[in-house]
C-alpha cells in the first residue's frame, strides 16, 4: 500500500512540492495561468489526504458539468493507477474512486441551486472546486462548505482551482487571485483562512512549454488580453476580455460631481444645457441597476474637465446587489426600488424619468400590469430603451469607451461613485460561443443599464427626459 512517501519527488514540479508544504490548516486558492499543473497537484493532495486518514478521508471535487469533469477524471485514473498499480477502484456510475485503504474521491457536478440538494446531509473532509471562475456568483461554491465535516482528529480543507477569465473572474480575482501569493489571509466573505498559490505553464516541466504557449495564443486569437492572462497568470491584465482593449480607467473614470450644471457660462441658450435622465436594468433575483446620466452639450463639467458634445456620463448609481455576490439581487419590490431611485434623483434635483429594458413593459398577467406600470404608479417613469440589436449596442459602448478623453468626439465617462459598474464591467468576459457578445451568465446588469443610456430615445412615455434647469 502506498504511503505519503511514495509520491516520488520526480513526479511533482518544484511549485507543486512547495504547495504540498502549505499547512493543512489553510484552505488553498490555486490560481495563476493555464497549464501550471494545478490538477496534478490536486491529485497529489487527494492521495496524501487519503493515505493519512484512511477510510475517514472523503474527498469531493465539483465542476459545473459532468462533461467538464472528463479530463479531471482521466487524469485521476492515470495518476492513481500509477501509484497503486491498479489497486484503486473506480465506479463509473457513481463517479467515485476508492483507494485500497477505503478513502474515497467523489466527482460531481454543481450547476444550479437544485444540484446542491444532493450534498445536503453529506460529509466530506476535503472539497475542491475545479474551474471556480465558471460560477458567476460564489454563492453555491460557498454553500458547499456546509458539507465540510470530519471525525475528531481529521482535518478539513477547501480548495479552489481557477484560471483567469470566465463569468466569475471578478469575484475570484477580488477574493483570492489578487492576494499576495504564499501569504495567509482571511477571506472576508467566509472567514476562512486561505493561501493563494499561483502558477503558469512555465512552472510545469512535464509539458512541452513552447508548444503549449503556442496553442494558448491560437485559442485566443481574437482576445490577446485573455491570452496574456492565461500565459502569464496575471489576473490584473484581463480587466475584462470584452472591454479590455478600450477601457482605460484613467480616461473613463471621473471624480464625483456635486451637481449637474444648469447652463454653460457662455449663455443661457438651450443647446448649452446638460440633459439628465435615468437608465435602468430591472432585476429582482438578479441585481437591479439604475444610473443618473447626463449628456454633455460640449463644455466643461463642474470638475473643470471638457466633455465633447454628445458624451454620456454616469454620475450616480443605485444597485440592489448582495455584497460579494455580483450576480444576486436583494429581491426588492418595485415600490421599494422606486423609493431608492427617487431618493437618488432628489440628490441630483432631476425628475425620476428615463429609459429601461424593454422586458419590463410586458404584461405578465398580474393585477398591477407590467413592471413599467408598477414603476409609474410609484412615481418613476420609464420608456423602452429601444435597445434593438444587442451587439450593435455593445459596439457603440466600446467605441465611446475608446473615445473617452478625445477632445472632438463623444465618449463614455463613469464616476467613481458607480462602484458596481467598476466592480463588474471591466471584468466582463466574452461569450465563449459568440466572441462578439458579452457572456450573459456573467454579472452584466450594470453594462446593460449603461448600454440603454447610450442607445436611448429622447422621450420617456409622455414624460420628456428631464433637462436640468
N, C-alpha and C positions, 0 to 999 in steps of 0.2 A: 504494500500500500504506500502511496506517495505521502510524503510529509512536506511541510513548507520548504525544507531544504532541497527538495527535488526540483524546484523551479530553477533550472540551470541559469547561471549568470549570462551565458551566451544567448539565452532565449529572450532576454529583455534588453532594451536600449538603456543608455545611461539615464535618460529622462525618466523612463519607467521605473528603474531601480530607485531613483531618488523619490519618486512619487510613492513607491511602496513603503518608504520610510516615514511618511507622514503619520503621526499617531492616530489610532483609530477613534479617538475621542472627537476628531474633527470630521465633519462632512466634507465632501470634495466637489468642486466645480471644475471639470476637465474641459477647458475652452481652448482658445488659440485658433489655428487654421485647420485645414483638412489634411489627412494623411499623416498625422503625427503619432499614431499608434495608440489612440485612446481606447479603442475596442480591445486590443491585445492587453492593455493594462487592466481593463475591467475584468477580462477573463482571469488574469492572474490574481486580482483582488478576490474574485469569487472563489477561486481554488484555495487560496490561503485561508479565507474565512471558513470554508467548508472543512478543511483539514484540521483547523484549530478547534472547531466546535462540534464536529461530527453531526449526528442526526438532529442536533438542536439548531443547526445552521439552515435557514430557509431564505434563499435569495430570490429576488424578483427583479426582472428588467422589463420595462414597458416602452413601447413606441406607439405612435398614433394609429398605426395599422399593422395587420399581420404581414402583408407583403413587405413592409418596411423592415420586418424582423428577419427576413430570409437570409440576408448577408450575415447578420449577427449570429443567427442560428448555425450557419455553415462554419463560421469561424470558431464558435464554441465547440462544435463537433470535432473539428480538426485539432483544436488545442487539447481538449480533454482526451481524445484518442491518443495523442502523442504522449501525454502524461501518464495515462492509466493503461495504455496498451490494449484498449478495447473493453476494459472492465467497467467503465462508466456507461450507464444505460440511458437511452433517450426514448421517451414516449412521444411520438409524433402527433398523436391525437390530443394529448394534453399539453404539448409543447413544454415538456419538463425533463430536465436531466436529473439523474440520481447517481451520486458518487458512490463508490464502494462502501464508504462508511455511513451511508444513509443521508448525507447532506443533499439538499435539492436546489436546483436552479430553475425557476419558472420563467417562461417568456410569455408575455401577454400584450394586449393592445388596450389603449385608453384614448378614445377619440372624443367621446361626448359624456354628458352627465350620466346617462343610463349605464355606460360601461363601468362607471365607478362602483355600482351596486355590487358587482361580483367580488369586490375586495373587502366589503364591509364584513366585519367579524373575523377576518383572516389576519394572521400574524406573520410578519416577515422580519428577519433580523438584519437584512441588508437589501435596500431598494435602490435601483438605478433607473434613471430616466434618460433614455438614449434620444439624441436629437431634440433636446428640450426646446430649441427655438422653433419647432413646428407648432407649438401651442401658442396661440395669440395671447392668451391670458395664462398666468401661472396658477389660477385657481385650482384646477384639477390636479396639477402637479403637487401643489402644496397639500392638498387633501390626502394624498397618498401617505403622508406622514402619520396619519391616524392608524395605519396598519403596521407601523414600525414598533414592534413589541418583541421582547425576548425574555427567556427564563433568567433567573438570577445568575450572574457571572458571565453572561453572554452579551458582548457589546452590540449596539445597533449603529447603523450608519446609513446615510442618504448620499447618493452620488448623482450629479447631473453631468451629462455629456452634451456639448453644443458646439456648433460651428457658426461663424458669422452669417448673417442673412436670415431669411425666414420670417414668418409672421410674428414671432416672439423676440426678434432681435433686440427691441427696446428694453424689455424687462430683464432679459438675460444680461445685457450689457450693463444696465444700471445696478442690478443686484450682485452680479458676480464677475463678469468678464473684465470690467474696468477696475477691479480691485487689484491691489499690489500682489503679484504672484508670490506664492510660498509664505505669505504672512497671514496668520489667522485673523479673522474678522467676524463680527456678528452680523448676520443677515437680519436687517431691521424688520422685515416682513414676518419672519418666522421665529426670530430669536435664536436660531441655530448657529452654532459656531462652525464656520467654513474655512477652507483653504482653497484658493483658486490656483490651478496648475495649468499653465499654457504650453502648447507645443505646436510645431509646424512640421511639414514634411521633411524639413532639414534635420529634425531630431530623430527620424526613423531610418536606421541603417538597413532595414530589411526590405526596402523597396528601391526601385530604380528612380532615384530622386529627379534627375533631369527629365526623364520621360513622364513622370507623374506631374511635374510642374507644367510641362507642355500640354498634357491632357486637361489640366485645370484651366489654363488660358484658353484652350479651344472651347471648353464647355461654357465659358463666359465671354465669348467673342463680342457680344453686344453689350456687355456690362463690365468694363475694365475695373471699376471700383470694387465690384464683388470679387473679381479675380485676384486683385491685390489683397483683399481681406482674407480670402481662402489661402493664398500663398504665404502671406506674412503673419497671419493671425492677429492683425491689428483691427480691433473692433471699433476704433475711432475713425478708421478710413471709410467704412461703409456708413456714412451719415444717412443712409437710405439708398438702396440701389436705384430707385426710380428718380429721385430728385438730386442725386449726388453730384452730378456734373453741372447743375445750375444753381444750387442753393449754397450761397456764401453768407454765413451769419453776419459778417462784418458789413456787408452791403444791405442785407434784408432787415436785420433787427434794428429797431429804434427805441430810444428810451421813452417811458410813459409820458403822455401829454397830460396837461391839467385841464384842457378844454378843447373844443372844436372851434377853430376860427370862424368868426361871423362873416367877415369880408376882408379882402385884401386891402392893404394900406393905400393902394393906388386909387381907390374909389369904391363906390357902392354898387357898381353895375352887377347885375345878377350873375354874369359869367364868371365873376371872381368870388363866388361863394362856394364853400365846401359842401358837397352833397353828402348827407349822412343817412344810413339805413342799416337794417339788421340782415344777417344771413344765418340761416338756421338749418341744422340737420337733426331730425327728430329721432329719439330713441327712448325706450323705457328699460327693457332688459339690457340693451346696449346704451352707450352714453348718448345724451342729448347735448348738442353743442350750438351755442349762439354767439355771434360776433357783432359788435358795434363796428361798423365800417364807415369809411369816408372816402370820397373820390376827390382828388385834387383838381382845382381849377388851373393849376400851373403856377404855383407860388411857394413861398416859404411857409413851413409849419411853425407852431409855437417853439419848436426846438431849434429854429434857425436854419433848418435844412431845406433845400429846394426839392420839391416833388413835381416832376413834369406833369402836365395836364393829362388827365385820364388815369393817373396812378391810383391803385387801390391800397388803402391802408386798413389793417385790422388793429383797432385801437384798444379793444377790451373783449373779454371772453367770459361766458358762463358755461361750464362743462359739468354735467351731472355724472361724474365718474368716480368709481371707488379708487382710493389711494393704492398705487402699485398694481392695479388691475386695469390697464388702459382700455380694455375691451368690454368692461362691465359697467352698466349704468346703475344709478341709485333707485330706479323704479319710481321716479316722481310722476305724479299725475299732471295732466295739462294745466289745471288751475295752480298747482304748486310750481310748475315751471314758469307759468306766467308771472307769478309774484316775483321770482328771481329776475326774470327778463325785464319787467317794468322797473324794478329797483335799479338795475344796471342802466337802463335808459334814463332814469331820473338823474343819475350821477352825471350824465353827459348832456342833459337838457335836450333830449331828442324824443320824437314820437316813437312809440313801440310798433313800428311797421317795417316790413322788409320782405325778403324772399325766402322760400323754404323748399324742401324736397317735394317733388310732385306727388309722392305717395301719400302725403298727409291730406290730400284733397279727395281721396277716395272714400266713399261711404261704406263703412264696414258693417252696417246693419244695426248698430246700436242706436239708442234713442237720441243721443247727442248729435248724431250725424257724423260728419268727417272730423278728423283731428283738427283740421283748419277751422272748422266751425266752432269747436270747443275753444280754441285759442281766441277766436273773435268774441265769443261770449265772455271770455276772461279779459278782454281789452287789449289783446295783441293781434295785430293784423298782418297776415302773410298772403302773398300771391305766389303762384307757381314760379319756380326758378327758371322754367323753360330750359332745363339743363340739356336737352337734346342729346346729342351723341356724347357719351361719357369720355371717349378717347379724345375727341376734339377739345373738351373742357380741360382735360389733363394737359394737352399740348399748349393751350392758352396759358395755363398756370405755369408750366415750365418756361414758356417764353417770357412771361412777366417777371418770374424769379431771376432769369438770366439777365433781364434788362434793368433790374434794380440797381440804382446808383448811376445810371447813364443820364446825362443832362437833357436829352432831347426826345426820349421815348418813355411811355408809361411803364412803371414797374410795379411789383407787388412787394409791400413792406409790412412787417409784422412786429407789433410792440412786444417788449419784454413781458408785459402783463399777460400775454396769451400763452400761459405756461403749458397747457395741454397741447397746443399747436406745436410748440418747440419740443415737447416730450415725444410726440408721435410722428409728425410729418417728416422730419429729417431721417427717420429710420424706416419709412415705409418701403417694403421690398416690392419688386416686380412680381406679377403673376407668373409663376413658373411655366404655365401653359400658354400664356399670352403676354409676351415680354413688353408689349407697348401699353399694357394696362397695369394698374396697381393691384396687388394681391388683396382681394376683398375679405379674406379671413383675418387680415391684419387690422389694427385699430385705425381705420381710415376716416373716422367720423369728422375730425377737425379738418382734414383735407377736403371732404365732401362739402362742408359748410363754406370753406374758402372758395371752392370751385363755383358754388352757387353765387357767391358775391361777384365773381368775375364775369359770369355768363348771364347775369340778372337782366330783367326788364326794368323800365323806369316807373311802372305803376304797381301798386300793391292792392289788388282788388279795386275798390272805389276810393282807396286812401292813397294819395300820392306819396311817394318816398319823400321823407322829410328833408327840407332844405334848412340848414342852420340859419337862424335869423337873430 
